[in-house]
Structures are given as structure tokens and as C-alpha cells.
């Protein structure tokens, strides 16, 4: 009898960095579903872990998942360049690091609270609920901010016609 080649069992959910990832997607785009990891960072993680980024995530074995988690948790030790990290020269510690999932949310909230406390320009914009990075304030930022106040016509002006 001829030997049958068995394909690896496809897992539908793979848990990487405390996040459930769809096993049907390619590794590059599946890693980008983790909060704090983009496509460029995911590609660098795959290259450093020496895993093909076009592989389906569900075909990864436990050793590959461990390699990926090791690179994601400490990318500088794995040899990643510092400019790919999302928290360079951290304000409190002064070191380069990459934060993901809950730590990213926590650090972002703390940064906004700090800006509000020192009352820098960005902090004041956060306090007022206005756009922080120079966007228009005439129309676009008012999403879900309350009712829009229309223009009142003067008593002599007719609605819709010429005077």
C-alpha cells in the first residue's frame, strides 16, 4: 500500500499574544488583527521567527506559535530595528519597547491624562473634545457631539425666495 500524506490539521482559532486569531487567514494579515501590530510589524515578526508569512495561521504548530510570541513580546532581543516599535523612548523609562493589546490601551489613556494634567495644547484640545491633530472644526469633528444649530433667518428674509 502506498503511504498517504496527511495534511496538518487546520485549527480554526489560534491564540497568539492573548488574542484569538482566525485560522483561515494568512499569517501576515492574521497577526495584524492583534491590537498594536500592523502589517509591516507582522511581516518583520514573521521574518525574524523564520516562518512563511503566506502560511495559513491554522497550520501553525505549538513551536511556531511559541517562536512568534517570543518575537512579539521582545522584538529588540530578536533583532528588530527600533524604528518599527510603537513606543520609542518611553516617557517614564526612556527605553524602546513595543506594547500590544491591553498595555497599548492603558499607555494611550495615561498619555492623554498626562497631557490634560500639564495643559499642553493637545491636552487642552482633548479636554474640550475638539480634534487634536489640526483637522477642520467647521463640520467634520462634530460627529455624535449633540444637535446641530442651524442659521436663523432674519425677519425680513423670505424662506426660499428672492427679496
N, C-alpha and C positions, 0 to 999 in steps of 0.2 A: 504494500500500500504506500502511496505517496504521502509524504508529510504535508499536513495542512498548515498554512501560515495563518497564525491567529493575529488579528489586528488588536492593538491595545484598546481596552475598554474605554469608551468615551464617557467621562464624568460630566454631568450637566452643570454642576456647580463646583467651583474650585475656590478654596478660601486662601487668599493671599493678603497679608497685611490687614487682618481683621475685617476684610471685605469679601463678600460672596461675589464671584465673577462668573459670568456666563461661559460655559464650556464650549459653546459652538462658535465663538468668535476667535479671530486670530489673536495671538498673544499681544501684539503691539497695541491693538485697539481695546483689548480687554483690560490691559493694565492701565490705560488712560481713563477708565471708569472709576479708578480709585481717586478719591479727593486729594489733590495735591500732586498728582502725576499727570503730565501731559504726554503727547505723542513723542516729542523729542527726548524727554527724560526716559520714557518707556523704551525707546529704541536704544538709548545708552545702557539701560539696565540689562536688556537682552544681550547686547554685545559684551558687556562685562561678565555676565553669567555664562556666556558662550552657549546660548540657546537660540535656535532659529526663531526670529520674530514672526514668521509667517505660519508657524505651527498653530494648530487649534489648541486652545487652552485646556480643553478636556482631556487631551492626550498626555499631559504632563504627569510624571510620576512624583513621588514624595521627595526624592532627592533634588529634582529640578525646582520644585516649589521652595525647598529649603535654600537653594542657591539664590533664587530670585529674592526671597525675603531678606537674606543676608546682605545682598547688594542694595536693596531698597532701604533697609534700616541704617546702614552705614556706607553711603556711597563714596565718601572720600577714602576710606580704607581699601575699597575695591579698585580705586584708581580713577574715579570720575573727576572731571575738571570742575573747579569750584564755580565757574560761571553758569553751570546748569542747575545749581541749587537754588531753592526759593527763599532761603533765609541766610544771606551772606552778611557777615559782620553783625551778628545779632546784637541788639542794643544793650542787653543785660550782660551777656557773657563775652561778646566780642569774637566769637568763633563762627565759622561757616558750618551750616547744617541744613538738612532738608527735612521739613516737617510734613506729615500727611495726616489725613482723616481728622480725628478729634483734636489733636495737637494743633493742627493748622487753624481750625475754628477758634480755639482758645487763644492762640497767639494773635490772630487778627483782631479779636474782640479787645484784648488787652492793649494792643497798639492804638486802637480807636479811643479807648478810655484814657490812655496816656495823652493823646493829642488833645482831647477835650479838657483834661486837667491843666495842661500847660497853656491852653488857649492859643495855640498856634492857628494859622489861617485855616488849615484843613480841619482842625478841631472845631473851630467856630462854624465852619460850613456843616460839619456833622451835627453840631448842636442845633442849628437852625433847620436841619433837614433839607438842605439845598445840595445841588451837585458839587462835588469836591474837586473834580479834575478839569474844570474850565468849560463844561458844557453850557449850552444855552439855557437860560432860565425863563424865556418868554413862554414856551409851550411844553417842551418835552419832559421836564423833570416832574411835572405835576401829577403823574400817574398815582392814583389812589390817595391823593392828598386832601380830598374834600370836594365840595361843589365848586364849579366854575362860575365866577361872577361875570355876567355879560355887561355890555355897554348900554347905558341908559340914553335914550334919545331925548333931545330937548323937546319942550312942549310945542314949539313951532314947527318941528320937523315931522313930515308925514312918514308913515311906515311904507317903504317900498316904492314911493313915487318921488317925482321931482318937485321942488318947491317953487 
